[in-house]
Amino acid sequence: MPRVTRSPRNSVNDRPNRLKLLLRRQKRLLRPAAWVVFSLLVILVGVIAVHSAAPGGTLATLRERFGGATAFAGLRVTDVVIEGRANTPEPLLRAAIGVAKGDPILGFSVEMARQRVETLSWVEHATVERRLPGTVVVFLQERRPFAIWQNQGKFVLIDRAGQLVANQNVAEFRQLPLVVGLGAPAGAATLIDALTDRPDLQKRVVAAVRVAERRWNLRLNNGADVMLPEGHEVQALERLMQLQQKHALLDRPLAAIDMRLADRLVLRPRADADTAATPTTPKRPT
């Protein structure tokens, strides 16, 4: 028999050449790289679908389908966290968010949810965040009630800018200043700030009544009306306080204090016997 000669183990001939080593390394790296590319594609499709704001459109449909597909992988809403809510009715808020536990977390638009939440009267600004794998977080900045507006027998809460806040449960905020009449919300902030700076006068004021959408009358707790000049309310209030300090003007039995003219002060005594001459005092919500 012919003799077979074998090369010793671990010889140079058994070692793979550089090309084989390179191919082996590339093969080991190929699988992780493929997963990375696949993940990037999934994220790209998800971003396109999720940020679509056209309800019923092609991208919105894609977003819903994508959310439904990812829900099978466990990407469902497990918790909806609301922060900053104090007065916004929670049922209305959750309905506006439009997302509940168990829904696909990638199957809705955070931008559209934010827009719906900001349509609520109590909400001044909102942020809606999606935190994978299953949490939706809603941050609220609510409007702060600044005054109660009485108009045509109805009471509503308004904020500092004069925007409507709510028309329910107004009695819970009865400690707020009361403004009355058409156009009162738009000009209330300056007057209320001036009264706040003069607490001795503020505690006597029952309501601020807007007259012809131009100027204010202050209704005092003794039934007197203080007629303020248009556009010069702060100066008139300062003058009124000086008159109170020097002459106790607000403690006198007066039906009206007319300050509309800068160079004169007109006082009208109260006719206690003539009940028709006594104006009706605005009432607060109960």
C-alpha positions as CSV (number, residue, x, y, z in Angstrom):
1,M,0.0,0.0,0.0
2,P,1.2,3.4,-0.7
3,R,2.1,5.3,2.3
4,V,0.0,8.4,3.1
5,T,1.9,11.3,4.6
6,R,-0.1,13.5,6.9
7,S,0.8,17.0,7.8
8,P,1.3,17.5,11.5
9,R,-1.6,19.1,13.4
10,N,-1.5,22.8,13.8
11,S,0.7,23.2,10.8
12,V,0.7,26.3,8.7
13,N,-1.3,24.6,6.0
14,D,-4.3,24.2,8.4
15,R,-4.6,27.9,9.1
16,P,-7.3,29.7,7.1
17,N,-6.0,32.4,4.8
18,R,-6.9,36.1,5.3
19,L,-9.8,36.0,3.0
20,K,-11.5,33.2,5.0
21,L,-10.9,35.1,8.2
22,L,-12.4,38.2,6.8
23,L,-15.5,36.3,5.6
24,R,-15.9,34.7,9.0
25,R,-15.8,38.1,10.7
26,Q,-18.2,39.6,8.3
27,K,-20.6,36.7,8.8
28,R,-20.5,37.2,12.6
29,L,-21.3,40.9,12.1
30,L,-23.9,40.4,9.4
31,R,-26.7,39.2,11.7
32,P,-26.5,42.2,14.3
33,A,-26.2,44.6,11.4
34,A,-29.3,43.2,9.8
35,W,-31.2,43.6,13.0
36,V,-30.1,47.2,13.3
37,V,-31.2,48.0,9.8
38,F,-34.5,46.3,10.4
39,S,-35.0,48.2,13.7
40,L,-34.2,51.5,11.9
41,L,-36.8,50.8,9.2
42,V,-39.4,49.9,11.8
43,I,-38.7,53.2,13.7
44,L,-38.8,55.2,10.4
45,V,-42.1,53.8,9.4
46,G,-43.4,54.4,13.0
47,V,-42.3,58.0,13.0
48,I,-44.0,58.6,9.7
49,A,-47.2,57.0,10.8
50,V,-47.3,58.4,14.3
51,H,-46.7,62.0,13.3
52,S,-49.3,62.1,10.7
53,A,-52.0,64.6,11.6
54,A,-54.5,63.9,8.8
55,P,-57.4,61.9,10.2
56,G,-58.7,59.4,7.7
57,G,-55.7,60.0,5.4
58,T,-53.3,57.5,4.0
59,L,-50.7,58.1,6.7
60,A,-53.2,58.1,9.4
61,T,-54.4,54.7,8.2
62,L,-50.8,53.6,8.1
63,R,-50.3,54.7,11.7
64,E,-53.3,52.8,12.8
65,R,-52.2,49.6,11.0
66,F,-48.7,50.0,12.4
67,G,-50.0,50.5,15.9
68,G,-52.1,47.4,15.6
69,A,-49.2,45.4,14.3
70,T,-46.9,46.5,17.1
71,A,-49.6,45.9,19.7
72,F,-49.1,42.2,19.1
73,A,-45.5,42.7,20.2
74,G,-46.7,44.0,23.5
75,L,-46.6,47.8,22.7
76,R,-49.9,48.6,24.3
77,V,-51.0,51.4,26.7
78,T,-50.6,50.2,30.2
79,D,-51.0,53.6,32.0
80,V,-52.2,57.1,31.2
81,V,-50.6,59.6,33.6
82,I,-52.1,63.0,34.0
83,E,-50.1,65.8,35.7
84,G,-51.2,69.3,36.5
85,R,-54.9,68.7,36.6
86,A,-56.8,70.6,39.4
87,N,-60.1,71.8,37.9
88,T,-60.4,70.2,34.5
89,P,-63.2,67.5,34.7
90,E,-61.4,64.2,34.4
91,P,-64.0,62.4,32.3
92,L,-63.9,65.2,29.7
93,L,-60.1,65.2,29.8
94,R,-59.8,61.4,29.2
95,A,-62.3,61.6,26.4
96,A,-60.2,64.3,24.8
97,I,-57.0,62.3,25.1
98,G,-58.7,59.5,23.3
99,V,-56.4,56.8,24.6
100,A,-57.2,54.1,27.1
101,K,-55.4,51.1,28.6
102,G,-55.0,48.3,26.2
103,D,-54.9,50.5,23.1
104,P,-51.9,50.3,20.7
105,I,-49.4,52.9,22.0
106,L,-48.2,53.6,18.5
107,G,-51.6,53.7,17.0
108,F,-52.5,57.4,17.8
109,S,-51.2,60.9,17.2
110,V,-49.8,62.7,20.2
111,E,-50.2,66.0,18.3
112,M,-53.9,65.4,17.7
113,A,-54.4,64.3,21.3
114,R,-52.8,67.6,22.4
115,Q,-55.0,69.7,20.2
116,R,-58.1,68.0,21.5
117,V,-57.1,68.5,25.1
118,E,-56.4,72.2,24.5
119,T,-60.0,72.7,23.3
120,L,-61.1,72.2,26.9
121,S,-62.0,75.5,28.5
122,W,-59.9,74.9,31.7
123,V,-56.8,74.0,29.7
124,E,-54.4,76.8,28.6
125,H,-51.6,74.6,27.4
126,A,-51.0,70.8,27.2
127,T,-48.2,68.4,26.3
128,V,-48.8,64.8,25.4
129,E,-45.9,62.3,25.5
130,R,-45.5,58.7,24.6
131,R,-43.1,56.7,26.7
132,L,-42.4,53.3,25.4
133,P,-43.2,50.6,26.0
134,G,-46.6,51.5,27.5
135,T,-47.0,54.9,29.2
136,V,-48.8,58.0,28.0
137,V,-48.1,61.2,30.0
138,V,-50.2,64.3,29.7
139,F,-49.0,67.6,31.3
140,L,-51.6,70.3,31.8
141,Q,-51.3,74.0,32.4
142,E,-54.7,75.1,33.5
143,R,-56.2,78.6,33.3
144,R,-56.3,80.3,36.6
145,P,-59.7,81.8,37.5
146,F,-59.2,85.5,38.0
147,A,-62.8,86.8,38.4
148,I,-66.5,86.0,38.2
149,W,-68.3,87.6,35.3
150,Q,-72.0,88.2,35.7
151,N,-73.9,88.9,32.4
152,Q,-77.6,88.6,31.7
153,G,-78.1,86.8,35.0
154,K,-75.5,84.1,34.3
155,F,-72.2,83.6,36.1
156,V,-69.0,82.3,34.5
157,L,-65.3,82.2,35.5
158,I,-62.8,84.2,33.5
159,D,-59.0,84.2,33.5
160,R,-56.8,87.2,33.6
161,A,-57.0,87.7,29.9
162,G,-60.8,87.7,30.0
163,Q,-61.1,84.2,28.5
164,L,-64.0,82.0,29.6
165,V,-62.8,79.3,32.0
166,A,-65.9,77.5,33.2
167,N,-69.6,78.1,33.7
168,Q,-70.1,75.3,36.3
169,N,-69.4,75.1,40.0
170,V,-68.8,78.9,40.0
171,A,-69.9,79.2,43.6
172,E,-66.8,77.4,44.6
173,F,-64.9,80.5,43.6
174,R,-67.2,83.1,45.2
175,Q,-64.2,84.8,46.9
176,L,-63.0,86.1,43.5
177,P,-63.9,89.6,42.4
178,L,-67.2,90.1,40.6
179,V,-67.4,92.0,37.4
180,V,-70.8,92.8,35.7
181,G,-71.9,93.7,32.3
182,L,-71.1,93.4,28.6
183,G,-67.4,93.9,27.9
184,A,-66.4,93.5,31.5
185,P,-63.9,90.6,31.1
186,A,-61.7,92.5,28.6
187,G,-60.9,95.4,30.9
188,A,-61.1,93.7,34.3
189,A,-57.4,93.0,35.0
190,T,-56.2,96.6,35.3
191,L,-59.1,97.5,37.6
192,I,-58.8,94.5,39.8
193,D,-55.0,94.9,40.1
194,A,-55.5,98.5,41.2
195,L,-58.1,97.4,43.8
196,T,-55.8,94.6,45.0
197,D,-53.1,97.2,45.7
198,R,-55.6,99.1,47.9
199,P,-57.0,96.4,50.2
200,D,-58.9,98.9,52.4
201,L,-60.9,100.0,49.3
202,Q,-61.2,96.5,47.9
203,K,-62.9,95.1,50.9
204,R,-65.7,97.6,50.4
205,V,-66.3,96.8,46.8
206,V,-69.1,94.3,46.0
207,A,-68.9,94.4,42.3
208,A,-67.3,96.3,39.4
209,V,-70.0,97.2,36.8
210,R,-69.0,97.9,33.2
211,V,-70.8,100.8,31.7
212,A,-71.3,101.0,27.9
213,E,-68.2,98.8,27.5
214,R,-66.1,101.9,28.2
215,R,-65.8,102.7,31.9
216,W,-66.5,101.3,35.4
217,N,-68.8,101.9,38.3
218,L,-67.8,100.4,41.7
219,R,-70.7,99.1,43.7
220,L,-69.8,99.4,47.4
221,N,-71.1,97.3,50.3
222,N,-73.1,100.3,51.6
223,G,-75.0,100.5,48.3
224,A,-73.1,103.6,46.9
225,D,-71.8,103.7,43.4
226,V,-68.4,105.2,42.6
227,M,-68.4,106.4,39.0
228,L,-64.8,106.1,37.6
229,P,-63.5,108.1,34.6
230,E,-62.8,106.2,31.4
231,G,-59.1,105.2,31.1
232,H,-58.1,106.9,34.3
233,E,-59.3,104.4,36.9
234,V,-56.0,104.0,38.8
235,Q,-55.7,107.8,39.3
236,A,-59.3,108.0,40.4
237,L,-58.9,105.2,43.0
238,E,-55.8,106.9,44.4
239,R,-57.7,110.1,44.7
240,L,-60.6,108.3,46.4
241,M,-58.3,106.8,49.0
242,Q,-56.9,110.2,49.8
243,L,-60.5,111.5,50.3
244,Q,-61.2,108.6,52.5
245,Q,-58.2,109.2,54.7
246,K,-58.8,112.9,55.0
247,H,-62.6,113.1,55.1
248,A,-63.9,109.5,55.6
249,L,-65.8,109.9,52.4
250,L,-66.8,106.3,52.0
251,D,-68.4,106.2,55.4
252,R,-70.9,108.9,54.6
253,P,-74.5,108.1,53.6
254,L,-74.0,108.6,49.8
255,A,-75.9,107.1,46.9
256,A,-73.2,108.0,44.3
257,I,-69.7,109.5,44.1
258,D,-69.1,110.8,40.6
259,M,-65.4,111.1,39.7
260,R,-65.8,111.2,36.0
261,L,-64.5,114.8,35.8
262,A,-60.9,115.4,36.8
263,D,-61.5,118.9,38.2
264,R,-64.6,118.2,40.3
265,L,-66.3,115.7,42.6
266,V,-70.0,115.3,42.6
267,L,-71.7,113.7,45.6
268,R,-75.3,112.5,45.7
269,P,-76.7,111.8,49.2
270,R,-78.7,108.7,49.8
271,A,-82.4,109.2,50.1
272,D,-83.2,106.5,52.6
273,A,-87.0,107.2,52.4
274,D,-86.9,106.7,48.6
275,T,-86.3,103.0,48.1
276,A,-86.6,103.4,44.4
277,A,-83.5,105.6,44.4
278,T,-81.4,102.8,45.9
279,P,-79.9,100.7,43.1
280,T,-80.0,96.9,43.2
281,T,-76.7,95.4,44.4
282,P,-75.4,92.6,42.3
283,K,-75.5,89.3,43.9
284,R,-72.8,86.6,43.9
285,P,-73.4,83.1,42.7
286,T,-74.8,80.7,45.4
